[in-house]
Amino acid sequence: MRLDNDIHNFYEHLVLNAIREQGLDSRLTLDQLADLCCLTLNHLPAHYIRHDVDMIYFLTDEQRREMTSKVQDALAIAHEKVLHSNPS
């Protein structure tokens, strides 16, 4: 087993999906997107899993809504920081 391939934070997929849904992946540079992902994930709780399907199966609708809401809030905060950051 390779831990770096077998284990990941479930929120990573939720963040990437939210970025795509908002069209940010076509409006930001690759560096900005990387910063946006890191900043967003740093505002969210870690939830490590091995298989996405296991997580999806065991989540209630309320838990899904709560996680989605947390992602949206964290993404908005991170997006503001990325937009207002000065390149070094």
DSSP file (Angstrom, degrees, kcal/mol; ACC not computed):
  #  RESIDUE AA STRUCTURE BP1 BP2  ACC     N-H-->O    O-->H-N    N-H-->O    O-->H-N    TCO  KAPPA ALPHA  PHI   PSI    X-CA   Y-CA   Z-CA
    1    1 A M              0   0    0      0, 0.0     2,-0.7     0, 0.0     3,-0.1   0.000 360.0 360.0 360.0 132.5    0.0    0.0    0.0
    2    2 A R    >>  -     0   0    0      1,-0.2     4,-2.4     2,-0.0     3,-1.6  -0.920 360.0-158.2-104.8 110.2    1.3    3.5   -0.9
    3    3 A L  H 3> S+     0   0    0     -2,-0.7     4,-1.8     1,-0.3    -1,-0.2   0.843  89.4  59.9 -59.3 -35.6   -0.2    5.9    1.6
    4    4 A D  H 34 S+     0   0    0      1,-0.2    -1,-0.3     2,-0.2    -2,-0.0   0.708 117.0  33.0 -69.2 -16.5    0.2    8.9   -0.7
    5    5 A N  H <4 S+     0   0    0     -3,-1.6    -2,-0.2     3,-0.0    -1,-0.2   0.706 120.7  47.2-103.5 -28.4   -2.0    7.2   -3.3
    6    6 A D  H  < S+     0   0    0     -4,-2.4     2,-0.4     1,-0.1    -3,-0.2   0.694 106.8  54.0 -91.6 -20.2   -4.4    5.3   -1.1
    7    7 A I     <  +     0   0    0     -4,-1.8     2,-0.3    -5,-0.3    43,-0.2  -0.946  60.9 155.8-121.4 134.5   -5.4    8.0    1.5
    8    8 A H  E     -A   49   0A   0     41,-2.3    41,-2.8    -2,-0.4     2,-0.6  -0.979  46.7 -95.9-150.8 164.2   -6.8   11.4    0.8
    9    9 A N  E >>  -A   48   0A   0     -2,-0.3     3,-1.9    39,-0.2     4,-0.5  -0.722  27.9-144.0 -82.7 121.7   -8.8   14.2    2.4
   10   10 A F  H >> S+     0   0    0     37,-3.0     4,-1.2    -2,-0.6     3,-0.7   0.815  97.6  65.7 -57.0 -31.8  -12.4   13.8    1.2
   11   11 A Y  H 3> S+     0   0    0      1,-0.2     4,-2.8    36,-0.2    -1,-0.3   0.748  84.8  73.8 -64.6 -22.5  -12.8   17.6    1.2
   12   12 A E  H <> S+     0   0    0     -3,-1.9     4,-2.4     1,-0.2    -1,-0.2   0.930  99.3  44.3 -56.5 -46.0  -10.2   17.8   -1.7
   13   13 A H  H <X S+     0   0    0     -3,-0.7     4,-2.4    -4,-0.5    -1,-0.2   0.893 112.7  51.5 -66.6 -39.7  -12.8   16.5   -4.1
   14   14 A L  H  X S+     0   0    0     -4,-1.2     4,-2.1     2,-0.2    -2,-0.2   0.903 111.4  47.7 -63.9 -40.4  -15.5   18.7   -2.8
   15   15 A V  H  X S+     0   0    0     -4,-2.8     4,-2.4     2,-0.2    -2,-0.2   0.937 112.0  48.8 -65.9 -47.2  -13.3   21.8   -3.1
   16   16 A L  H  X S+     0   0    0     -4,-2.4     4,-2.1    -5,-0.2    -2,-0.2   0.894 111.7  50.0 -61.5 -39.9  -12.3   20.9   -6.7
   17   17 A N  H  X S+     0   0    0     -4,-2.4     4,-2.8     2,-0.2    -1,-0.2   0.912 110.6  49.4 -63.8 -42.2  -15.9   20.3   -7.7
   18   18 A A  H  X S+     0   0    0     -4,-2.1     4,-2.0     2,-0.2     6,-0.2   0.889 109.3  52.5 -64.8 -39.2  -16.9   23.7   -6.2
   19   19 A I  H  <>S+     0   0    0     -4,-2.4     5,-1.9     2,-0.2     6,-0.7   0.925 112.8  44.6 -62.0 -45.1  -14.1   25.4   -8.0
   20   20 A R  H ><5S+     0   0    0     -4,-2.1     3,-1.3     1,-0.2    -2,-0.2   0.924 110.9  53.6 -64.7 -44.9  -15.2   23.9  -11.3
   21   21 A E  H 3<5S+     0   0    0     -4,-2.8    -1,-0.2     1,-0.3    -2,-0.2   0.849 111.4  46.0 -59.8 -35.2  -18.9   24.7  -10.6
   22   22 A Q  T 3<5S-     0   0    0     -4,-2.0    -1,-0.3    -5,-0.2    -2,-0.2   0.488 110.9-122.6 -86.6  -3.2  -18.0   28.4  -10.0
   23   23 A G  T X>5S+     0   0    0     -3,-1.3     3,-1.2    -4,-0.4     4,-0.5   0.655  70.8 133.6  73.3  15.1  -15.8   28.5  -13.1
   24   24 A L  H >>< +     0   0    0     -5,-1.9     4,-1.7     1,-0.3     3,-0.8   0.791  60.4  68.5 -68.8 -26.4  -12.8   29.6  -11.1
   25   25 A D  H 34 S+     0   0    0     -6,-0.7    -1,-0.3     1,-0.2    -5,-0.1   0.715 105.0  42.3 -66.1 -19.4  -10.6   27.0  -12.9
   26   26 A S  H <4 S+     0   0    0     -3,-1.2    -1,-0.2    -6,-0.1    -2,-0.2   0.517 116.5  47.3-101.5  -7.4  -11.0   29.0  -16.1
   27   27 A R  H << S+     0   0    0     -3,-0.8     2,-0.3    -4,-0.5    -2,-0.2   0.594 104.2  61.9-108.0 -14.3  -10.6   32.5  -14.5
   28   28 A L  S  < S-     0   0    0     -4,-1.7     2,-0.0     1,-0.1     0, 0.0  -0.794  81.3-112.0-114.3 155.5   -7.5   31.9  -12.3
   29   29 A T     >  -     0   0    0     -2,-0.3     4,-2.6     1,-0.1     5,-0.2  -0.295  36.7-104.3 -73.7 167.5   -3.9   31.0  -13.2
   30   30 A L  H  > S+     0   0    0      1,-0.2     4,-2.3     2,-0.2     5,-0.2   0.892 123.7  50.9 -61.6 -39.1   -2.5   27.6  -12.1
   31   31 A D  H  > S+     0   0    0      2,-0.2     4,-2.4     1,-0.2    -1,-0.2   0.915 110.9  48.1 -64.1 -42.3   -0.6   29.3   -9.3
   32   32 A Q  H  > S+     0   0    0      2,-0.2     4,-2.9     1,-0.2    -2,-0.2   0.898 110.9  51.4 -64.8 -39.9   -3.7   31.0   -8.1
   33   33 A L  H  X S+     0   0    0     -4,-2.6     4,-2.6     2,-0.2    -2,-0.2   0.907 109.4  49.7 -63.9 -41.5   -5.7   27.8   -8.3
   34   34 A A  H  X S+     0   0    0     -4,-2.3     4,-2.3     2,-0.2    -2,-0.2   0.936 113.6  45.8 -62.4 -45.6   -3.1   26.0   -6.2
   35   35 A D  H  X S+     0   0    0     -4,-2.4     4,-2.9     1,-0.2     5,-0.3   0.913 111.6  52.9 -61.5 -42.7   -3.1   28.8   -3.6
   36   36 A L  H  X S+     0   0    0     -4,-2.9     4,-2.4     1,-0.2     5,-0.2   0.913 109.7  47.9 -60.3 -44.6   -6.9   28.8   -3.7
   37   37 A C  H  X S+     0   0    0     -4,-2.6     4,-2.8     2,-0.2     5,-0.2   0.939 114.0  46.5 -61.9 -47.5   -7.0   25.0   -3.0
   38   38 A C  H  X S+     0   0    0     -4,-2.3     4,-2.1     1,-0.2    -2,-0.2   0.939 114.5  46.2 -62.3 -47.9   -4.5   25.2   -0.1
   39   39 A L  H  X S+     0   0    0     -4,-2.9     4,-0.7     2,-0.2    -1,-0.2   0.909 114.6  48.0 -62.4 -42.1   -6.2   28.2    1.5
   40   40 A T  H >< S+     0   0    0     -4,-2.4     3,-1.3    -5,-0.3     4,-0.3   0.949 112.3  47.7 -64.0 -49.1   -9.6   26.6    1.2
   41   41 A L  H >< S+     0   0    0     -4,-2.8     3,-1.2     1,-0.3    -1,-0.2   0.826 104.5  61.0 -63.7 -31.0   -8.6   23.3    2.6
   42   42 A N  H 3< S+     0   0    0     -4,-2.1    -1,-0.3     1,-0.3    -2,-0.2   0.710 102.9  52.4 -68.6 -18.7   -6.8   24.9    5.5
   43   43 A H  T << S+     0   0    0     -3,-1.3    -1,-0.3    -4,-0.7    -2,-0.2   0.474 102.9  74.2 -90.7  -4.2  -10.2   26.4    6.5
   44   44 A L  S <  S-     0   0    0     -3,-1.2     2,-0.1    -4,-0.3     3,-0.0  -0.760  88.6-103.8-111.2 154.4  -11.8   23.0    6.5
   45   45 A P        -     0   0    0      0, 0.0     2,-0.3     0, 0.0   -34,-0.2  -0.461  40.9-109.7 -70.6 147.8  -11.6   20.0    8.9
   46   46 A A        +     0   0    0     -2,-0.1     2,-0.2    -4,-0.1   -37,-0.0  -0.604  36.4 177.7 -76.2 136.9   -9.5   17.1    7.7
   47   47 A H        -     0   0    0     -2,-0.3   -37,-3.0     2,-0.0     2,-0.2  -0.696  12.1-165.1-141.9  85.6  -11.5   14.1    6.8
   48   48 A Y  E     +A    9   0A   0    -39,-0.2     2,-0.3    -2,-0.2   -39,-0.2  -0.517  15.4 162.8 -82.6 137.8   -9.2   11.4    5.5
   49   49 A I  E     -A    8   0A   0    -41,-2.8   -41,-2.3    -2,-0.2     3,-0.1  -0.897  38.1-143.6-142.3 168.5  -10.6    8.3    3.7
   50   50 A R  S    S+     0   0    0      1,-0.3     2,-0.4    -2,-0.3    -1,-0.1   0.755  89.6  30.6-101.6 -38.7   -9.4    5.5    1.4
   51   51 A H    >>  -     0   0    0      1,-0.1     4,-1.3   -43,-0.0     3,-0.6  -0.979  60.3-152.9-131.4 123.0  -12.5    5.2   -0.8
   52   52 A D  H 3> S+     0   0    0     -2,-0.4     4,-2.7     1,-0.2     5,-0.2   0.876  97.0  61.4 -58.4 -38.9  -14.8    8.0   -1.9
   53   53 A V  H 3> S+     0   0    0      1,-0.2     4,-2.1     2,-0.2    -1,-0.2   0.862 101.1  53.1 -60.8 -35.5  -17.7    5.6   -2.4
   54   54 A D  H <> S+     0   0    0     -3,-0.6     4,-1.5     2,-0.2    -1,-0.2   0.918 111.1  46.3 -63.6 -42.6  -17.5    4.6    1.3
   55   55 A M  H  X S+     0   0    0     -4,-1.3     4,-1.0     1,-0.2    -2,-0.2   0.929 112.5  48.9 -66.5 -46.2  -17.8    8.2    2.4
   56   56 A I  H  < S+     0   0    0     -4,-2.7     3,-0.5     1,-0.2    -1,-0.2   0.892 110.3  52.3 -62.0 -40.1  -20.7    9.0    0.0
   57   57 A Y  H  < S+     0   0    0     -4,-2.1    -1,-0.2    -5,-0.2    -2,-0.2   0.849 112.5  43.9 -65.4 -36.0  -22.6    5.9    1.1
   58   58 A F  H  < S+     0   0    0     -4,-1.5     2,-0.3    -3,-0.2    -1,-0.2   0.516  91.4  99.2 -93.1  -5.3  -22.4    6.7    4.8
   59   59 A L     <  -     0   0    0     -4,-1.0     2,-0.1    -3,-0.5    -4,-0.0  -0.623  65.3-138.5 -82.6 138.8  -23.2   10.4    4.7
   60   60 A T     >  -     0   0    0     -2,-0.3     4,-2.3     1,-0.1     5,-0.2  -0.474  28.8-106.9 -82.9 166.1  -26.7   11.6    5.4
   61   61 A D  H  > S+     0   0    0      1,-0.2     4,-2.5     2,-0.2     5,-0.2   0.896 122.6  52.8 -59.7 -40.0  -28.3   14.3    3.3
   62   62 A E  H  > S+     0   0    0      1,-0.2     4,-2.5     2,-0.2    -1,-0.2   0.904 108.3  49.5 -63.2 -41.9  -27.8   16.8    6.2
   63   63 A Q  H  > S+     0   0    0      2,-0.2     4,-2.5     1,-0.2    -1,-0.2   0.894 110.4  51.0 -64.6 -39.9  -24.1   15.9    6.5
   64   64 A R  H  X S+     0   0    0     -4,-2.3     4,-2.6     2,-0.2    -2,-0.2   0.933 111.4  47.5 -61.8 -45.8  -23.7   16.4    2.7
   65   65 A R  H  X S+     0   0    0     -4,-2.5     4,-2.5     1,-0.2    -2,-0.2   0.916 112.3  50.0 -62.2 -42.8  -25.3   19.8    2.9
   66   66 A E  H  X S+     0   0    0     -4,-2.5     4,-2.4     2,-0.2    -1,-0.2   0.916 112.1  46.9 -63.1 -43.5  -23.2   20.8    5.9
   67   67 A M  H  X S+     0   0    0     -4,-2.5     4,-2.2     2,-0.2    -2,-0.2   0.913 112.7  49.7 -65.3 -41.8  -20.0   19.8    4.1
   68   68 A T  H  X S+     0   0    0     -4,-2.6     4,-2.5     1,-0.2    -2,-0.2   0.903 110.9  50.1 -63.1 -41.4  -21.0   21.6    0.9
   69   69 A S  H  X S+     0   0    0     -4,-2.5     4,-2.5     2,-0.2    -2,-0.2   0.914 109.5  50.5 -63.8 -43.4  -21.8   24.7    2.9
   70   70 A K  H  X S+     0   0    0     -4,-2.4     4,-2.6     1,-0.2     5,-0.2   0.904 111.0  49.7 -59.9 -41.6  -18.5   24.6    4.7
   71   71 A V  H  X S+     0   0    0     -4,-2.2     4,-2.8     2,-0.2     5,-0.2   0.931 110.5  49.5 -63.8 -45.7  -16.7   24.3    1.4
   72   72 A Q  H  X S+     0   0    0     -4,-2.5     4,-2.0     2,-0.2    -2,-0.2   0.918 113.5  46.1 -60.4 -44.2  -18.6   27.2   -0.1
   73   73 A D  H  X S+     0   0    0     -4,-2.5     4,-1.9     2,-0.2    -2,-0.2   0.931 115.3  45.4 -64.7 -46.4  -17.8   29.4    2.9
   74   74 A A  H  X S+     0   0    0     -4,-2.6     4,-2.5     1,-0.2    -2,-0.2   0.883 112.1  52.5 -65.7 -38.6  -14.1   28.5    2.9
   75   75 A L  H  X S+     0   0    0     -4,-2.8     4,-2.8    -5,-0.2    -1,-0.2   0.890 107.2  52.0 -65.3 -39.7  -13.8   28.9   -0.8
   76   76 A A  H  X S+     0   0    0     -4,-2.0     4,-1.9    -5,-0.2    -1,-0.2   0.920 111.8  46.2 -62.9 -43.5  -15.3   32.4   -0.7
   77   77 A I  H  X S+     0   0    0     -4,-1.9     4,-1.8     1,-0.2    -2,-0.2   0.934 115.4  46.1 -63.7 -46.6  -12.8   33.4    2.0
   78   78 A A  H  X S+     0   0    0     -4,-2.5     4,-2.5     1,-0.2    -2,-0.2   0.889 109.2  55.1 -65.1 -39.8   -9.9   31.9    0.1
   79   79 A H  H  X S+     0   0    0     -4,-2.8     4,-2.6     1,-0.2    -1,-0.2   0.910 106.6  51.1 -61.4 -42.7  -10.9   33.4   -3.2
   80   80 A E  H  X S+     0   0    0     -4,-1.9     4,-1.8     1,-0.2    -1,-0.2   0.919 110.8  49.0 -59.7 -43.6  -10.9   36.9   -1.7
   81   81 A K  H  < S+     0   0    0     -4,-1.8     4,-0.4     1,-0.2    -2,-0.2   0.911 112.0  48.0 -63.3 -42.5   -7.4   36.3   -0.3
   82   82 A V  H >< S+     0   0    0     -4,-2.5     3,-0.9     1,-0.2    -2,-0.2   0.911 112.1  49.4 -65.6 -42.1   -6.1   35.1   -3.7
   83   83 A L  H 3< S+     0   0    0     -4,-2.6    -1,-0.2     1,-0.2    -2,-0.2   0.825 116.7  41.3 -66.3 -31.4   -7.7   38.0   -5.5
   84   84 A H  T 3< S+     0   0    0     -4,-1.8     2,-0.3    -5,-0.2    -1,-0.2   0.301  90.1 109.3-102.5   9.4   -6.2   40.6   -3.2
   85   85 A S    <   -     0   0    0     -3,-0.9    -3,-0.0    -4,-0.4    -4,-0.0  -0.610  64.3-131.7 -85.5 147.8   -2.8   39.1   -2.8
   86   86 A N        -     0   0    0     -2,-0.3     2,-0.1     2,-0.0    -2,-0.1  -0.831  22.3-117.1 -97.9 132.1    0.2   40.8   -4.3
   87   87 A P              0   0    0      0, 0.0    -1,-0.0     0, 0.0     0, 0.0  -0.421 360.0 360.0 -65.1 143.1    2.6   38.7   -6.3
   88   88 A S              0   0    0     -2,-0.1    -2,-0.0     0, 0.0     0, 0.0   0.472 360.0 360.0 -79.4 360.0    6.1   38.6   -4.8
